[in-house]
Amino acid sequence: MVLAGAAAAGPPAAAHDDDLGPAIEAIMHKPEYKHAQWAVLETDPETGRVIHSQFPNQFFVPGSTVKLVTISTAWHTLGPNHRFTTPVMATGTRTGSTLHGNLALVAQGDLTMGGRTKPDGSVDYTDIDHTEAALPGATLTPENPLAGINQIARQIRDSGITRVDGNVIIDPRLFKLPALDPQPTPLILNDNLIDLLTTPTTPGQPAKLFWRPQVSPYHVTSTVKTVSSGGTTSVNVTASPDGTQIHLSGTIAAGSQPLLRVSNIQDPNAFGRTALIEALARVGVTVTAPPTGPNPQKQLPASYRNTPRVAAYVSPPYSQYAKLILKVSHNLGANLALCNMAVARGSKNCFDAFPIEHDFLTDVAQIDPKQFQLADGRGGVPGERVTPNGLVELLTYWLHTPDAKAFRKLLPILGVDGSNGISCTTNCPAKGKVFAKPGTIIGDDELNQELAATAQNEAGYLQTDDGRLLTFFVGVNGAATENLDSFISIFNDVNQITALLQEQASAHE
């Protein structure tokens, strides 16, 4: 029985007998969690002992913890060493250095096309990626988004072609465009985004604008003004219906960090075609066709049998893409992984990846697939659900594979990198000892004029001070917060609980 006078304190954090400790319980009893549901599951995979358990078999909104399922299956299906080879085929005939015909870039579902590849061959990322430009602190990697296209252009020139008496065409027939958000496309440059970076100058003066990749007919203008230090920073982005004419307006406070915004590339094939024509021009190859305009896909041949390949971009190994997708919660990359898997099995229908996932869970990981309800690769469909136990079983599966250590290091590390790099940064004994994938779903609550924090979860590994690995899930569904800035406190609360669990486990060694 609950006395009426006790109602103001809110309901208990959970109906369970699990002693999580006063520090964790205090977090769960905060006002923003009054109507929320918490779940905790922590196990020792070596002994099978359940250390903490709170609603382990109940469905929860997963957010981006879905990516654990997607990338686990893609890793198994494609292999960590798989590389995407994007060829350019030369149709028609050659007369000396002139191609009388077309160049066809045959898109292969390469996530970055060299746009993040560092000199050592690894894929670069920032803790808050440009694909999450709405979040505070989003920044750019330094690599040229057109690096792969530029490399292809140089290869075409090195093949002896200096003039194309014909067209340049993107062949996007690898798979059918799926009804996913964000929608993966066979050719992706810079995540199909135009980056827009605004830097303050002095009060009263126009702000500085940097944008990339600069490809015709895309054009960006800005009327953003610099206001005094401490003033309002608010930058709005508008675009023409075709996305090619972009304008920034608003204000940015002097002394503040550069502000990143993005605008969508609405026609990736037309964009890629122009990008390649312009890259060819930079290395001295002339194309007679107009550089801008729609991609003339109807001119593509039925097949490329007996057609010479004049260039090819080879991607880093898939393990690097898996790292990018998991470290920064790359939504486009996770949805693309479904298409990559379907193509690997001979299908152009990206949704044919779900039977592959089902078989992986059932036959390889030996997990009941009924613990998952999935409809995309990234965790953004409202009806998706997972059980804490299902995710913990998946994490336990990894520990019995040769790639266990490699997989663990793909996950954001608490206080160190990726999505969890912003929590537990100082005076935190668990820093560097929690490897976990966050999952976040937030939306507008118009009734109460605040944000509905539908889900904030973490699933991964706790490494005790003596090196043991424990598997865990910590999550809360149904919290509330005033705005995006204050939501960070919910994110940090969940991470604080994971840190406390790591400290508890280390203390009990």
N, C-alpha and C positions, 0 to 999 in steps of 0.2 A: 504493500500500500504506500502511495505517495501522498503526503499531507499537502493540502492546498497552499499552505504557507511556504512550501518548498519550491513551488513552481517557478518563482522568479529566478532561482539559481539555474534553471535549465535542466534538461533531462540528463541522466548519466551519459557518459561518453559512449558506453556500450553495455549491452546486457550480457556480461561475460564474467567468468571467475578468474581471468588471466590478470596477474599482477604486473602491469606494465611499469609501475613505479610512479611516484608523485610528480616527477618532472614531465613525463609524457602525458599523464592524466591532466595536468594543468594546461597543457597546450590544447588538448582535446576539449576542454571545458570553456575555451574562450567564447565570447558572445557570437562571433561570426560563425560558429559551428553549432549554434543552438538547435537548428533543425537539420543538421548534417548527419551523415552516416560514415563512421570510420571502419576501416578494415586493417588488420595487421596479421601477417603470417611470417614466422621466422622458423627455419628448420636447419638442422645439422645434417647435411647430405651424407656424411660419412657414417653416421649411426642411425639416421632416419628419425632422430628425436625431434619432436615439435617443441620449440622453445617458447614461442608465443603464438596464440591463435585466436583470432577474433573475426567471425563470419568468413571463414576461408572458402566455403563452397557457395556463397551467395554471389549473384551477378552484380558487377559494378561497371559503371561507364569507364571505359579504359583509356580514352584519349590515345596518346602516342605510344603507350605500352603495346599497342597492336603491332608496332614496328618490330617488336621482338619476334613475333610469329612470322611476319613477312620476310625479314632478313634472315632468320634461321632457315626458312624454306628456300630462299634464293641462294643462300650459301651452299646448301646441300644440292640444289638443282643445277646451278651454274658452276659451282666450284669456286673457291677463293682466288684461284689463279686465272680465272677466265678473263680474257681481254676482248673488247669490242673493236673490230676492225672496220672502219668506215671507208669504203673505196670510192674513187672517182673513175668512171668509165668514159672512154672516148668513142662515141659512135661516129659513123661516117668514114671518111678517108683522109689520109695525110698527104700533103704535098710540101715536102721540105719541113719547115717549121710551122706551117699553117694546117690547122684542123678544119676540114670542110664537114662540119657536123656539130654535134652537141657534146658538152661535158655533162655527165649525170653524176651528181653526188648521191650515193645510195645510202640513205640514213639507216643506222643500225641500233638506235636506242641507246646511244652513248650519253650518259648523264651530263658530262661536263665538256666534252670535246676539247680537252686541254686547257680550259679556262681557269682551272684551279691547280694545275700540275706544277709542282715545284721542281727545281733543277735535279733533285735526287729522285724524282719520279713519284713521290708521294703526293696526295691530294691535300690542298690547304683548306683551312676553314677558320672562322672566328667563332668565339663562344656564342655570340648572338648574331646569327647569319643575316645576310641581306634579304633572304626569303622571309624573314620575320621583322621587316623594317618598321613595323608598327610598334615594336617593343623598344623601350629605352635602351640605349647602348648598342644598337645594331651597327655593325661596321663592315667594311669591305676588305676582302683579301687583295693583295697587291698584284696578283697575276693578271695578265691581259685576257679578257674574256674571249677574244678572237684568236687565241694562240693556235688552236687546232686548225682553224680556217687558214691562218697565215702559213702554217706548215704545209698544208695541202697545196696552197698556191705556189709555194716554192718548189714542191715536188713536181707539179705540172710544168713549171718552167724548166726544171732540170730534166724533164722527159724530152725536151726539145721543142715543145710547143711555145710559140711566142704570139700566135694569132689564132683566134677561134672565129671562123667564119660561120657563125651559128649562134647557139644559145647555151646558157648554163641553166641546168634544171636540178631541182631537189627531188629525189625519188623517195616519197614518204610511204611507200606501200608495204612497209614492214609489218604494220598492224593497223587495225581499224581504231579510230579515235574512240576511247571508252568514255562512258558517262561517269567520270570521276572528277573530283575537285581537290587539288588542281589537276588539270587534264594533261597526262603525259602525251608527248608527240614524238615521232621517230627521230626528228632532228631537234635538238635543244641547244641553244646558245645562251649562256649567262642565265640559265634557269628561266628562259623566255621572259626576261625582265630588263627594263632600262633602269639603271641606277642613277639616282638624283641626290647629290651630296651638297648640302647648303652649309657654308661656313660663315660665321659672323665676321664683320669687319669693325668699323667704328660707328658709334651711335649716329643715326641719321643718314648713313650711307647704305647703298645697296649691298646685300650679302653676296658672297662669292659663290658661284655655281660651278660644280664639276659634274659631268654626266658621261655615262658610258653604257654600252659600246656605241660609238658614233657611226651609224650606218644610215645612208639615205633611204627614204626621204624623211626619216625621223629628225625632228628639230625640237629643241627645248628652249624656252624662254623663262625668265624669272623676274618678278617684281618684289621679291622678298626684301624687306628692309631690316637693317640692324637697329635694334632699340637698346636702351641703356641696360647695363648689367642688372640682373634681377627682374627685368621686364618679361613680358609674355613671349614665349616661343610657341608659335603655331604656324605650321607650313601646310598649305593645302595644295593638292595636285589635281589638275583637270587635264583631260585629253580629248582630242577630236574623236569622232565615232570610229575611225579606223586605227586610232591609237598613235598616229604618226606625229601629231602636233601636240606637244605637251607644255603645260604652263604651270609654274609654281607661284604662289602668292602667299602673303602673310608676313610674319615677323619672326626674328630670332634675336635672342638676347646676346649682347656683347659679352665676350669671355666664356660663353658656353661652348660645349663640344659640338663639332660638326653634326648636323642632323641628316640622317639617311631616310630617303623615301624611294619608292619604286613605282614604275608604271608598266603595265603588261604589254608584251609584244603579242599582238592579236593574231598575226599571220606568221608563224615561225618559218614556214617554207619560203614565203616571199622575202622575209628578212634574211634568211640564210643564203638565198640566191644572190641578193644584192651584196651581202657581206663577202661572198666568194668572188663576185665580179670585181668589187673594189679591191680586194686583196690581190687578185691577179693583176690589176692595173698597177698596184704598188711595186710589183716585182717585174713589170715590163711585159705583161701579156695582155694583148688587146682582144676584147670581145666585141663583135659587131652589134650584138643585140642590145637594146636599151637596158641600162643597169637596174632601173626600177620598174615596178609593175608586178602583176601577178605571176606566180610560178606556173609555167606552161606544162603542167603534168601530163596533159594529153599527148604531148610529143614523145613521151617515154616509150622505149621499145617493149615488146612483150617479155623479152628476156635479154640477157647480156651474153648469150652464148657466142663465142668467137669474137667478143668485144674486148679490146685491150684495156687493161687497168693502167692508168697513168699516175695515180697517187693513192695513198691510203693513210689515214690517221689511226694509230693503234693506241688504245686507252691504257691507263694503269690497270693493274689487276683488280678484280671485283672486290677483293678485301678492302681496298682503299675507298671504293664507293660505299661499301657497308659501313666503314668508319664514319664517312661524311654523313650518311643518312642517320646513323644512331647518335653521333656526337651532337649534331645541331638540330636533330629532329626534322630532317629534310623531307617535307611532305611530298613534293614532286618526285623526288627520288624513290620514295617508298611506293607510291602509286606506279611509277615506271617499273619497279621491280616485278610487279604483277605481269606487266607486258613482256618484260625480259624472260620470265619463266614460261609464259604461254608460247612465245616464239621459240624458245629452246625445245619445246615439245611439239613444234610443228603447227601451231595455231596462230591465227591473226586476231583472235578474240581474247582480249586481256583477261576477261572474267573466267577463262579456262584455267587460270592460275589457281582458282579456289579448290578444284578437285586435287590439284597438286599439293596444296597446303593440307587438305584433309588427309591425303595419303601419307604425307610427311608426319603429321601428328600421330596418326594411327599406327603406321607400320615402322617408322624410323624412331621417332621420339617415344612411341608407345604411351601416348596421352589420349584420354577420352576427348575427342573433338567437340563433344557436347558442352564442354566447359568454355567454349568460345562461340560467339555469334558475330561474324565479321562480314563486311560488305565493301571494304576498300583495303588499301595497303597501308594507310597512314593513321587511321583511327579518327576519322572526322565525320563518320555517318552517325546520326543521332541514335539509331537503334542498336548500335554495336554494344556488346557486353562481353566481359571476361570474368572468370573467378580468380581470386588470388591464388588458389591452389593450382589452377591450370598454368598460370605464369610461373609459379615456383617450380612446378614439375618440368617446365620447359628449360628453366635455368639449371635445374639439376641434371637434365639430359646432357647439357653442354659439358658438364664437368667430367663426363665419361667419354669424351671425344678427344682426338689428338689436337684439336684446335681450341681447347678449353681456355688456355691462357690468352691466345690471340683474340678470341671472342670477348673475353672479359675486358681487355684493353680497348675494345671498340666503344664501350659504354662511357657516358660522361662520368668523370671522376669528381667526387665531392670536393669542392674548394680548389680544384686544379684546372679542369677544362670542360669544354662543351657546355651543354645546357645547365649543368650543375656547378659550373665554375664560379658562379656569383654567390653561392652559399658557403658557409663554414670556411671563410677565408682567413680569419684571425682568431687566435685563442681557441682553437677547435681541435681537440685531440684526434678526432676522426678524420681530419683532413687527409685526403689521399688514400683513404682506406674503405671508401664506399664506392662501388662501381654500379651504376644504376641508370635505367632509362626512365625519365620522367614522362608523364602523360597529363596533358592539360586540356580542359574544355571550358571555355568561358563564353558568356553571351550576355546580351542586354536584358535587364529586368526593367521594362518600361513602367510597370506599376509602381515600383518603389524607387525608381530613378537611381538604380545602382547596377552592379554587375552580378550575374548569377555564376558563381564558380562551380559549374556542374561537376567537374572532376579535377582533382590534383593527386596524382599517384606517383609512386616510385617502385620499380621492381628491379632487383639485381642481387649483388653480392656484398656482404659485409666481410671484410678481412680483419680478423682479430690481430692484436698486437703480436701474437706468436705465429701468425701466418695462416691460421685456419680460415677456411671459407665457409660462410653461412649464406643460405639463400633466403630472400625476404621479399615481401610486398607490404608497402604502407600506402594507404590512400584514404581520401575523403571525398565523398560525393555530396553535393547539395549545400555547399557553403555560400556565403554572401560577402561582398566587398564593395566599397564605395566606387572605386575606379581602377584603372589598369595599374597605376602606381601602387595603390594599396594592396592590389592582388599579390604583389611580390611577397608580402608578409605571409600569405597562405603558402606560397611556394616554399618560402624559407621555413615555415612551421613543419611542413612535411619532411624537409631535409633535416631539420633539427631533430625530429623523432628518429630518423635513420641514424644520425650521429649518436644519439643517446643509446640506441640499440647496440651500436658498435662498441661504445664505451662499456655498456653492461656486459656484453659478451667477453670483452677483454678482461674485465674485472673478475669474471667467474672462471678464468682459465686455471 
